[in-house]
Amino acid sequence: MTINRELEYRKMASRGKYRRLYNHLQSRPRREWQTTFQEIESILGFELPRSARLHRPWWSNQRNGNGHSQALAWNAAGWDTSDVNLNSQSLSLKPKEPEDEPKRPSLDEILPPRSVGEWPDVPSFTREELYPDRI
């Protein structure tokens, strides 16, 4: 079964704690958005955790659905945080650029499959051919 991870991450973000932020970012025009923590709280309908005001890593961008639910909300919506200022409690959100998301090569691209041919109907070597010194 093949899983479309990007689609699954979007589904998770649309149902998660930060779903209102995800939905808001989905509906915004795709240009940089300068905002404040207070404005994000008004969109969410609840206060950000204390750690959002104390720790810059709370606002980190994360890839492939790994990490925290808040990062999943903006990353799954196609945005990245930048210019986070804890003193002024502000930040910018920028639309992801296609080149920001490098394509990981598949295993087949790294090690291309190749045919080794079909198995022979009968063994291709006899015991005598493999072990001539043991006869």
Secondary structure, 3 states (H helix, E strand, C coil): CCCCHHHHHHHHHHHCCCHHHHHHHHHCCCCCEEEEHHHHHHHHCCCCCHHHHHCHHHHCCCCCCCCCHHHHHHHHCCEEEEEEECCCCEEEEEECCHHHCCCCCCHHHHCCCCCCCCCCCCCCCCHHHHCHHHC
